[in-house]
């Protein structure tokens, strides 16, 4: 299963309960990795594969 799908399921479940929910310790890593690849992709003008190192 796509790891992003877990986040969506978690978010929706917490929204249904009207709760904030906790953040994964990996959230900051994922966001930083995505931002870096957005910049790389824009600079190279092509899609770049993200190699997750978890």
C-alpha positions as CSV (number, residue, x, y, z in Angstrom):
1,X,0.0,0.0,0.0
2,X,1.2,3.5,-0.8
3,X,2.6,5.1,2.4
4,X,0.7,8.3,1.7
5,X,-2.6,6.4,1.8
6,X,-1.8,5.6,5.5
7,X,-1.6,9.3,6.2
8,X,-4.9,10.0,4.4
9,X,-6.7,7.3,6.4
10,X,-5.2,8.5,9.6
11,X,-6.2,12.1,8.9
12,X,-9.8,11.1,7.9
13,X,-10.2,9.0,11.0
14,X,-9.1,11.8,13.2
15,X,-11.3,14.3,11.4
16,X,-14.3,12.1,12.0
17,X,-13.5,12.0,15.7
18,X,-12.8,15.8,15.7
19,X,-9.3,15.2,17.0
20,X,-5.9,16.6,16.0
21,X,-4.0,13.4,16.0
22,X,-0.3,12.9,16.4
23,X,2.4,13.4,13.8
24,X,4.7,10.6,12.7
25,X,8.4,11.1,13.5
26,X,9.0,10.7,9.8
27,X,6.8,13.7,8.8
28,X,9.6,16.2,8.7
29,X,11.9,13.9,6.7
30,X,9.1,13.2,4.2
31,X,8.4,17.0,3.8
32,X,12.0,17.9,3.4
33,X,12.6,15.1,0.9
34,X,9.5,16.2,-1.2
35,X,10.6,19.8,-1.2
36,X,14.1,18.9,-2.3
37,X,12.8,16.8,-5.2
38,X,10.3,19.5,-6.2
39,X,13.3,21.9,-6.6
40,X,15.4,19.3,-8.4
41,X,12.6,18.4,-10.7
42,X,12.0,22.1,-11.6
43,X,15.7,22.7,-12.1
44,X,16.1,19.7,-14.4
45,X,12.6,20.2,-16.0
46,X,11.8,16.6,-15.7
47,X,10.2,14.2,-13.2
48,X,12.6,12.8,-10.6
49,X,12.1,9.6,-8.7
50,X,12.2,9.9,-4.9
51,X,14.3,7.2,-3.3
52,X,12.9,6.9,0.2
53,X,15.6,5.9,2.8
54,X,13.6,4.7,5.7
